[in-house]
């Protein structure tokens, strides 16, 4: 049983144990302090605890249930997870930041428009920018959303991306051909700041956090992009994007 702190939440996960010859019919996760029952799943997907318990140490336990000879048995709970402390409160309206509703509320652009994907960091959805295979076009694959930064407090942006590329690796302005990037822009498209720019074939989910307090009180656009250079034969570049949150504290 493991637990990972998140934005006003904790993600708990486990591997299904041996059933001893009698099928496990359900799981439940309990949280302490204030331990409400948490409906679980029979697969290995993480469960997400979205309770309003911010900045509170929490431990989680896994309970297994199974029916045997028509009688339900409640098996002993697992050992408690290590304590985790969810932090922050979501204050700005990043809509559909987990892409559980496809690309709803996001603006797509470029010669290769991003598409919804099921390669998710958490949940079931993500956004796919760029091209994973096929004839490589020349141009961008961009995704953006306009938000307002709170006028007070410290505001932190967090998101997860998974990079892939058949192009040579590079970082920043040393990327001449293909790259993936994120920027803070004005609503008219002027670049205010670069969050990252690189090209690699890391292939693992990577978290990036950025302090956006400098833009407090302003309406800005978060702009994500994969640039393709139209190479032939193709050396495609793409990234998955998920779990975009904005916290203020």
C-alpha positions as CSV (number, residue, x, y, z in Angstrom):
1,X,0.0,0.0,0.0
2,X,1.5,3.3,-1.1
3,X,0.2,6.9,-0.9
4,X,1.4,10.0,-2.7
5,X,0.5,13.5,-1.7
6,X,-1.1,15.7,-4.4
7,X,-3.1,18.9,-4.8
8,X,-5.7,18.7,-2.0
9,X,-5.6,15.0,-2.4
10,X,-3.7,11.7,-2.0
11,X,-3.3,9.0,-4.6
12,X,-3.1,5.5,-3.1
13,X,-2.2,2.4,-5.0
14,X,-1.6,-1.3,-4.5
15,X,-1.0,-4.6,-6.3
16,X,-3.7,-7.2,-6.2
17,X,-2.6,-9.9,-3.7
18,X,-3.0,-13.7,-4.1
19,X,-6.7,-14.6,-3.4
20,X,-6.1,-18.0,-1.7
21,X,-8.5,-19.7,-4.0
22,X,-11.5,-17.4,-3.3
23,X,-12.1,-14.4,-5.5
24,X,-11.6,-10.9,-4.0
25,X,-14.9,-9.1,-4.7
26,X,-14.0,-5.5,-3.6
27,X,-11.5,-3.2,-2.0
28,X,-11.9,-0.2,0.3
29,X,-9.4,2.4,1.4
30,X,-9.7,4.1,4.8
31,X,-8.0,7.3,5.8
32,X,-6.9,8.6,9.2
33,X,-7.5,11.0,10.7
34,X,-11.3,11.2,9.9
35,X,-11.3,7.8,8.0
36,X,-14.3,7.6,5.6
37,X,-14.6,4.4,3.6
38,X,-13.1,4.8,0.1
39,X,-14.5,2.7,-2.8
40,X,-11.6,0.9,-4.5
41,X,-11.1,-1.0,-7.7
42,X,-10.2,-4.6,-8.6
43,X,-7.5,-3.5,-11.0
44,X,-4.1,-1.8,-10.3
45,X,-5.2,1.8,-11.0
46,X,-4.5,4.3,-8.2
47,X,-7.5,5.5,-6.2
48,X,-7.6,9.2,-5.7
49,X,-8.6,10.7,-2.3
50,X,-10.1,14.2,-3.0
51,X,-11.2,15.0,0.5
52,X,-10.9,18.6,1.8
53,X,-8.1,17.7,4.2
54,X,-5.2,20.0,3.1
55,X,-1.9,20.1,5.0
56,X,-3.1,17.2,7.3
57,X,-0.9,14.1,7.8
58,X,-2.9,11.2,6.5
59,X,-2.4,7.4,6.6
60,X,-4.3,5.0,4.4
61,X,-5.1,1.3,4.9
62,X,-6.4,-1.2,2.3
63,X,-9.3,-3.5,3.2
64,X,-10.2,-6.6,1.1
65,X,-13.6,-8.2,0.9
66,X,-14.6,-11.5,-0.7
67,X,-17.6,-13.9,-0.8
68,X,-17.0,-17.5,0.2
69,X,-19.8,-20.1,0.4
70,X,-22.3,-17.3,0.0
71,X,-21.0,-15.4,3.1
72,X,-19.1,-12.2,2.8
73,X,-15.8,-12.1,4.6
74,X,-13.9,-8.9,5.6
75,X,-10.2,-9.7,5.5
76,X,-7.7,-8.0,7.8
77,X,-6.6,-4.6,6.7
78,X,-3.1,-4.0,5.3
79,X,-0.5,-2.2,7.2
80,X,-0.9,1.6,7.0
81,X,0.9,3.5,4.3
82,X,3.5,6.1,5.1
83,X,1.9,9.4,6.1
84,X,1.4,12.0,3.4
85,X,0.4,15.6,3.6
86,X,-1.7,17.0,0.8
87,X,-1.1,20.7,0.3
88,X,-2.6,23.6,-1.4
89,X,-6.1,24.5,-2.6
90,X,-7.1,24.9,-6.2
91,X,-8.1,28.5,-6.6
92,X,-7.8,29.3,-10.3
93,X,-10.1,27.7,-12.8
94,X,-8.0,25.4,-14.9
95,X,-10.8,23.5,-16.4
96,X,-10.4,19.8,-17.3
97,X,-6.7,19.8,-16.3
98,X,-6.8,16.1,-16.0
99,X,-8.2,15.6,-19.5
100,X,-10.9,13.3,-18.2
101,X,-13.3,15.0,-20.6
102,X,-11.1,14.8,-23.7
103,X,-9.8,18.2,-24.7
104,X,-12.9,20.1,-23.6
105,X,-12.1,23.7,-22.5
106,X,-8.7,23.6,-24.3
107,X,-7.8,25.4,-27.5
108,X,-5.9,23.4,-30.1
109,X,-3.8,24.7,-32.9
110,X,-1.0,24.1,-35.3
111,X,-0.5,21.9,-38.4
112,X,-1.0,18.8,-36.2
113,X,-3.7,19.5,-33.7
114,X,-3.4,17.7,-30.3
115,X,-5.8,14.8,-29.6
116,X,-7.1,13.1,-26.5
117,X,-5.2,10.1,-25.3
118,X,-5.6,7.3,-22.7
119,X,-1.9,7.3,-21.8
120,X,-2.6,8.9,-18.5
121,X,-0.5,9.9,-15.5
122,X,-3.6,9.5,-13.3
123,X,-7.2,8.8,-14.2
124,X,-8.0,7.7,-17.7
125,X,-7.2,10.7,-20.0
126,X,-4.4,12.9,-21.2
127,X,-3.5,15.1,-24.2
128,X,-1.2,14.0,-27.0
129,X,0.8,16.7,-28.7
130,X,2.9,16.1,-31.8
131,X,3.0,12.9,-33.8
132,X,3.9,9.4,-32.6
133,X,4.2,7.9,-36.1
134,X,3.6,8.7,-39.8
135,X,4.7,11.5,-42.2
136,X,6.1,14.3,-40.2
137,X,4.6,17.8,-40.9
138,X,6.3,21.1,-40.6
139,X,4.9,23.2,-37.8
140,X,3.4,23.2,-34.4
141,X,1.0,21.1,-32.3
142,X,-0.3,23.4,-29.6
143,X,-2.7,23.3,-26.7
144,X,-3.7,26.3,-24.6
145,X,-6.1,27.6,-22.0
146,X,-6.6,31.2,-20.6
147,X,-6.7,31.6,-16.8
148,X,-6.6,34.3,-14.2
149,X,-3.9,34.3,-11.5
150,X,-5.2,35.1,-8.0
151,X,-4.3,38.7,-6.8
152,X,-3.0,37.5,-3.5
153,X,-0.9,34.6,-2.1
154,X,1.6,32.4,-3.8
155,X,0.4,30.7,-7.0
156,X,2.1,27.5,-8.2
157,X,1.5,25.7,-11.5
158,X,2.1,22.0,-11.7
159,X,1.8,19.6,-14.6
160,X,3.1,16.2,-15.8
161,X,4.5,15.5,-19.2
162,X,5.9,12.4,-20.9
163,X,8.4,13.2,-23.7
164,X,9.1,11.0,-26.8
165,X,11.3,11.8,-29.8
166,X,13.3,10.2,-32.6
167,X,15.2,13.5,-33.0
168,X,18.5,14.3,-31.4
169,X,18.2,15.4,-27.8
170,X,18.6,19.1,-27.0
171,X,17.6,21.7,-24.4
172,X,16.4,25.3,-24.8
173,X,17.6,27.4,-27.7
174,X,20.0,24.6,-28.7
175,X,16.9,22.8,-30.2
176,X,17.0,23.6,-33.9
177,X,14.6,21.0,-35.3
178,X,12.0,19.3,-33.1
179,X,11.2,20.3,-29.5
180,X,8.4,20.3,-26.9
181,X,7.8,23.4,-24.7
182,X,5.5,25.3,-22.4
183,X,5.1,29.0,-22.1
184,X,3.2,31.7,-20.2
185,X,1.6,34.1,-22.8
186,X,-0.6,37.1,-22.9
187,X,-4.1,36.6,-24.2
188,X,-2.9,38.1,-27.5
189,X,0.0,35.5,-27.8
190,X,3.0,37.5,-26.6
191,X,5.4,35.3,-24.7
192,X,5.8,36.3,-21.1
193,X,8.0,33.4,-19.9
194,X,9.3,30.0,-20.9
195,X,8.5,27.1,-18.5
196,X,10.6,24.5,-20.4
197,X,11.9,23.7,-23.9
198,X,13.6,20.5,-24.7
199,X,13.7,17.4,-26.9
200,X,14.4,13.9,-25.6
201,X,13.1,10.3,-25.6
202,X,12.9,10.0,-21.8
203,X,9.5,8.3,-22.1
204,X,8.6,8.7,-18.4
205,X,6.1,11.0,-16.6
206,X,8.0,14.1,-15.4
207,X,6.5,16.7,-13.2
208,X,7.2,20.4,-13.6
209,X,6.3,23.1,-11.1
210,X,6.5,26.9,-11.7
211,X,5.8,29.9,-9.4
212,X,3.4,32.1,-11.3
213,X,3.0,34.7,-8.5
214,X,4.7,37.3,-10.7
215,X,1.6,37.3,-12.8
216,X,-0.8,37.8,-9.9
217,X,-4.0,39.5,-10.8
218,X,-3.4,39.0,-14.5
219,X,-5.2,36.9,-17.1
220,X,-2.7,34.8,-18.9
221,X,-2.6,31.9,-21.4
222,X,-0.9,28.6,-20.6
223,X,0.5,27.4,-23.9
224,X,1.9,23.9,-24.5
225,X,3.5,22.9,-27.8
226,X,5.4,20.3,-29.8
227,X,7.3,21.6,-32.8
228,X,7.9,19.3,-35.8
229,X,10.4,20.1,-38.5
230,X,8.9,18.1,-41.4
231,X,11.9,15.8,-41.8
232,X,11.9,13.0,-44.4
233,X,12.3,10.3,-43.4
234,X,10.3,11.2,-40.4
235,X,11.9,11.5,-36.9
236,X,8.7,12.2,-35.0
237,X,8.4,13.9,-31.7
238,X,5.4,13.8,-29.3
239,X,4.5,14.3,-25.6
240,X,1.6,13.4,-23.4
241,X,0.4,16.0,-21.0
242,X,-1.7,15.4,-17.8
243,X,-2.7,16.7,-14.3
244,X,-2.4,20.4,-14.8
245,X,-3.2,22.2,-11.6
246,X,-2.9,25.7,-10.1
247,X,-2.6,26.1,-6.4
248,X,-2.6,29.2,-4.2
249,X,-1.6,29.5,-0.6
